[in-house]
């Protein structure tokens, strides 16, 4: 998808979420800081989808929640149409809650089992002061249910009566009923079967076109993200390693980590899958409690050099619209291990 | 070629308070020595229950009928003692969540050597040496040190490597892997799939890979069986299934998948509706209500018929999908 070009409605600058933690046992107890999100910056235009990818524990979900102020950031700014949300108190934030919505991964677990579908979908409206009259809410709920592909007469049923795909539609209806401008989608299709995944992806794309929605689409599934996003942000241990337009990122990944991620995605095509060059990463993701010095990726990077342990690379613009946090230009063009000076 | 495992006319039913669930319906399949067979299907397709039935691992409310032949032993009519001589020794198993299959209270060394002492009669020194060899084979770094650790000290990917090493200890003729990489990150998944491919090359083990992920099958398997609502709907080589699918469901499944090697210019072709409820299977072809080319005759259950050498499909239509 080509990205809409417009002034950003969301600007995130140097966002940080640090959790103080106490680790160790009786004798070696010490206080450490878990930097779940560490200096993330990006902008999002109206009608645009930013995909956020990375392995488990990289800070994707924390980033999404911090943007919405569901977790208080410890630093940085979140400019929503010019207003810095991080400076607002709870009461002032309430005015923005309807504009900023969220959809979660596990559709059934995120719906209250004792509430009817009608009450669940209406909640973002009725939880606010100045809620419209009941009859109006009910008709709005029915319209919204119909818009997300559910039958309006399902309004009095309970979540357990629905399949996973239908529950995710209920979650989308609950987000859509307040006509939001931004939805953070946190792994919205990861729990769904393949045949149902496509229905939900297509629904989100339709809603985006119809309402000019901006989406932050968090997923570990790189195939899904390519299909849903205009631009993609690659996160690793709380830091942005690369941000690029979707097609460019997949056809020409610049950061070594991005290359490794993309080459690891299995393709449903036996010849391509067996013939492709794979960049295999050795070792596990380091503990976020003690990230490597310098570049956080260096312990698994086949091209790591001395400088990578000393200095953290800046996220710099290498092509228009493409930013990469690596000390080297096109490290992938050198043989692994052959570090530049 | 000799079949390592042959399943004929398998039917599995579960009794539930809401009625009987028809989880597996008339499934027949086989896997040959050194072959890797992919079983693809969505949740509720019966892909796991086929093998849970075959290995006598069904939940208490389940019953299986049919024939499961493993080198002349009918597993379905075997006693638990007989099954225990086969499971874990001649047939290795790997599941999605290794934590549920490893004992959290015992070190990896204890769990691995126990298998070798029990099934292969090794003494403890030889067993430890063998355990170390298998951990090294699946590329667990610092295997000697890792042997004496507990499962919780391993990451998800390393734990799955330990599971594979354990499943290989008795050099099984068949390895059944049920969603072995589903819980793992994509880079770890790639590494585990390489380990499985390597095992197959080096030990000539037959592998049955049960998964919902067509991409994983494309990389590892030679032959593929597609299941829907407890039935086999199509069978063929991996090339036939991916490049010339014959059943409308297989085609729809391929077209509904987002792919990392394709841009997003086109809408995904979603499959409408939902998989059928196995408690109330509709009459006829179970895919009928979602099938874009369904006809009047689809009210009859289509037989799984041969349309080429080793090529099967369960659809009334003569034309490809």
Boltz contact constraints between the chains, C-beta under 6 A:
constraints:
  - contact:
      token1: [A, 1]
      token2: [B, 264]
      max_distance: 6.0
  - contact:
      token1: [A, 55]
      token2: [B, 185]
      max_distance: 6.0
  - contact:
      token1: [A, 56]
      token2: [B, 185]
      max_distance: 6.0
  - contact:
      token1: [A, 163]
      token2: [B, 274]
      max_distance: 6.0
  - contact:
      token1: [A, 193]
      token2: [B, 42]
      max_distance: 6.0
  - contact:
      token1: [A, 193]
      token2: [B, 43]
      max_distance: 6.0
  - contact:
      token1: [A, 194]
      token2: [B, 256]
      max_distance: 6.0
  - contact:
      token1: [A, 194]
      token2: [B, 257]
      max_distance: 6.0
  - contact:
      token1: [A, 195]
      token2: [B, 256]
      max_distance: 6.0
  - contact:
      token1: [A, 195]
      token2: [B, 271]
      max_distance: 6.0
  - contact:
      token1: [A, 198]
      token2: [B, 256]
      max_distance: 6.0
  - contact:
      token1: [A, 198]
      token2: [B, 268]
      max_distance: 6.0
  - contact:
      token1: [A, 198]
      token2: [B, 270]
      max_distance: 6.0
  - contact:
      token1: [A, 199]
      token2: [B, 270]
      max_distance: 6.0
  - contact:
      token1: [A, 201]
      token2: [B, 268]
      max_distance: 6.0
  - contact:
      token1: [A, 202]
      token2: [B, 267]
      max_distance: 6.0
  - contact:
      token1: [A, 202]
      token2: [B, 268]
      max_distance: 6.0
  - contact:
      token1: [A, 202]
      token2: [B, 270]
      max_distance: 6.0
  - contact:
      token1: [A, 222]
      token2: [B, 260]
      max_distance: 6.0
  - contact:
      token1: [A, 223]
      token2: [B, 258]
      max_distance: 6.0
  - contact:
      token1: [A, 223]
      token2: [B, 259]
      max_distance: 6.0
  - contact:
      token1: [A, 223]
      token2: [B, 260]
      max_distance: 6.0
  - contact:
      token1: [A, 224]
      token2: [B, 258]
      max_distance: 6.0
  - contact:
      token1: [A, 226]
      token2: [B, 260]
      max_distance: 6.0
  - contact:
      token1: [A, 227]
      token2: [B, 258]
      max_distance: 6.0
  - contact:
      token1: [A, 227]
      token2: [B, 264]
      max_distance: 6.0
  - contact:
      token1: [A, 247]
      token2: [B, 263]
      max_distance: 6.0
  - contact:
      token1: [A, 260]
      token2: [B, 187]
      max_distance: 6.0
  - contact:
      token1: [A, 264]
      token2: [B, 186]
      max_distance: 6.0
  - contact:
      token1: [A, 264]
      token2: [B, 187]
      max_distance: 6.0
  - contact:
      token1: [A, 264]
      token2: [B, 190]
      max_distance: 6.0
  - contact:
      token1: [A, 265]
      token2: [B, 186]
      max_distance: 6.0
  - contact:
      token1: [A, 265]
      token2: [B, 260]
      max_distance: 6.0
  - contact:
      token1: [A, 266]
      token2: [B, 215]
      max_distance: 6.0
  - contact:
      token1: [A, 266]
      token2: [B, 216]
      max_distance: 6.0
  - contact:
      token1: [A, 266]
      token2: [B, 219]
      max_distance: 6.0
  - contact:
      token1: [A, 267]
      token2: [B, 215]
      max_distance: 6.0
  - contact:
      token1: [A, 267]
      token2: [B, 261]
      max_distance: 6.0
  - contact:
      token1: [A, 268]
      token2: [B, 214]
      max_distance: 6.0
  - contact:
      token1: [A, 268]
      token2: [B, 215]
      max_distance: 6.0
  - contact:
      token1: [A, 268]
      token2: [B, 218]
      max_distance: 6.0
  - contact:
      token1: [A, 268]
      token2: [B, 257]
      max_distance: 6.0
  - contact:
      token1: [A, 269]
      token2: [B, 218]
      max_distance: 6.0
  - contact:
      token1: [A, 270]
      token2: [B, 218]
      max_distance: 6.0
  - contact:
      token1: [A, 270]
      token2: [B, 238]
      max_distance: 6.0
  - contact:
      token1: [A, 270]
      token2: [B, 239]
      max_distance: 6.0
  - contact:
      token1: [A, 270]
      token2: [B, 242]
      max_distance: 6.0
  - contact:
      token1: [A, 273]
      token2: [B, 218]
      max_distance: 6.0
  - contact:
      token1: [A, 273]
      token2: [B, 219]
      max_distance: 6.0
  - contact:
      token1: [A, 281]
      token2: [B, 187]
      max_distance: 6.0
  - contact:
      token1: [A, 284]
      token2: [B, 155]
      max_distance: 6.0
